[in-house]
């Protein structure tokens, strides 16, 4: 275990890191719960100083159930590929189980790799709330890194408000991870922009948060950890006292901890073990915080946050489908693995067209990207046609995705959407990342078909009867 002196040294280091290195211009004033600053601008954010955890209103309902030895509780892990890994998600559930052996700790794995809060806000009901979790741990900062500030606000606030509309006693915890690309920013003592936006939302709704990468950043600075490294099989182990972590962490022959092969997705017993250490250090103060009363919902921070969202099936009578298409059965080899995330999937061939009308501001399609996928033409009202390829550099395999259709429309008006599968050449080999081109060369027939796979339609608003 870490000595008290070393704990104090780490805390002092982190304080200096947060308040000394980060420019004074980014020392953000915390938003009070339920109160926005007079000059609040939803399109901008003040970068937050880096801290490991902020307890705020704590997790009072979750801990009450554990302390009272409730028979079962459920934790929903809601995030991207880092959460989807068998890493901090597995470690933290086991940690809670060890701490509270009289209560069965259930896990709801609501993580989908390569996706952020833009999809999360739409799938919140299906993947999280219908399971009635007692705690929702939200991890989207890495995948939201390149999104606009205002969209992060709309999406993350929409998630919070959906959770508490469903059950005001469900607790929420924001967690932040990191990648190798974030290290310099973190070493300056600054939270990344996406996490800074989420911290403002956490302030406003009194939600605790943990940045699980602070200790990782310190170890990089002390040359004790390599963010991107191959994992060697024979790994000596160093004690927690030497690394500033709880327990022991394997190292490579050079004496450094290998964090991840790609600098993003941690090895379970190194990077994810460090993430667990951050959670373990943070939980005592989070547990001590807060008071037991239902979470309140003040006025939304942004009036058009994505709180009221609708999921529409392609089977709906007001969704018109023409041309070659089929509804896949439960044995379809491509879509079967994704049925736990979406109740139905459809395959559309070139020439197939889908049209629908809705009154609202935003529409998206829950679909798959993969080797066979085509270019779609999208029309919205009288706007110019957009060509949208459903293929990218990763597409040696199939994965769930969110296809943007339209946004920021007049919510009081009815809008008409048309989506058609084209036969245009996607030039797939050119699009694939360099390390994936060999798969194309060895299996060109795998990429030859031209299809579109879709699950359902997401809208902010309501579907209306077509005008045709």
Buried (B, 14 or more C-beta within 10 A) or exposed (E): EBEEEBEEEBEEBBEEBBBEBBEEEBEBEEBEBBEBEEEEEBEEBBBBBBBBBBBBBBBBBBBBBBEEEBEEBBBBBBBBBBBBBEBBBBBBBEBBBEEBEEBEBBBBBBBBBBBBBBBBBBBBBBBBBEEEBBBBBBBBBBBBBEBEBBBBBBBBBBBBBBBBEBBEBBBBBBBBBBBBEBBEBBBBBBBBBBBBBBBBBBBBBBBBBBBBBBBBBBBBBEEBBBBEBEBEEEBEEBEBEBBBBBBBBBBBEEEBBBBBBEBBBBBBBBBBBBBBBBBBBBBEEBBEBBEEEEBEBEEBBBEBBBBBBBBBBBEEEEBBBEEEBEEBEEEBEBBEEBBEBBEBBBBBBBEBBBBBBBBBBBBBBBBBBBBBBBBBBBBBBEEEEBEBBBBBBBBBEBBBBBBEBBEEBEEEEBBBBBBBBBEBEBEBEEBBEEEBBEBBEEEEEBBEEBBBBBBBBBBBBEBBEBEE
